[in-house]
Amino acid sequence: MKTESGKVSRRRFLKESTAAVAAASACSILEPGLARGAEKELPRAGVVVLLGPPGAGKSEQSRRLTERHSIPAISTGDLLRDHVRRGTPLGLQADSYMKAGKLVPDSLMNPILEDRLSQPDCERGFILDGYPRTLAQAESLGGLLKNKGLPTHVILLDVPTERLFKLLTGRRVCPRCNRSYNIYFQPPKKEGVCDVDNALLVQRSDDKEEVIRRRLDTYQKETVPAIEYYASQGRLERVNGDQSPEKVAAEIEAKLAAP
Ligand code: ADP
């Protein structure tokens, strides 16, 4: 129902959002492909914080988790790229940091994330890909999650440093569906073209050698302390990220299922 001003009324919007969340919630406890009567309870995903170096496969695993648990995958890199593409004031400021392989300051990053997490589709839980990346962000996230009462898993995709460089220089992404490929390890069926929608694959502007070195360096200096913070609290769950995406996904599911 639209109001006179043409906007969807708040009550209607909330009602529909709640129904959508309930429907998503109902779907997520049925494993796809199981016959009636053989439904299996899947773990309630809640919040999944995916940590790992650039190129470790966080976005691929987020995509799989989204499909399996019907909760949104929130990539701070994608949120920022969207602002850059739309030329918003925040995007214009973030752009130069991203191009240089530097972290975007929290004064720009945090409001964008907070706004996204306040959307109704995040009520049941969500996957965070690319946040937190610093100790300060880890602490700030703790504050944001405190009142949500959702079970939270902090999962680190462990990949040896020497492999990351090739993972990043070889990465190609589909500009239409965001799917990632790797020319060395996971090439598309047809060279240069997305398997799903036939769009021409592109190399991200920050996947150039010099920028990659900077990003890996930033990861060591800024993100490793955040990881150590979770480890020191006994909350870090490590997954071997140096194996096929299917095996990584299975390890993650095993972690989510554990009490
Ligand atoms: P990757 O994990 O491969 O570096 P992302 O898409 O996650 O790629 O991030 C791309 C860029 O976006 C980063 O290099 C950084 O400039 C910026 N960015 C993403 N997430 C954050 C964050 N949590 N804090 C600050 N900057 C971020």
Residues whose N, C-alpha, C, O or C-beta is under 5 A from the ligand:
A	BS01	ADP	P54 G55 T76 G77 D78 L80 Y97 M98 G101 K102 L103 V104 M109 G130 Y131 P132 R133
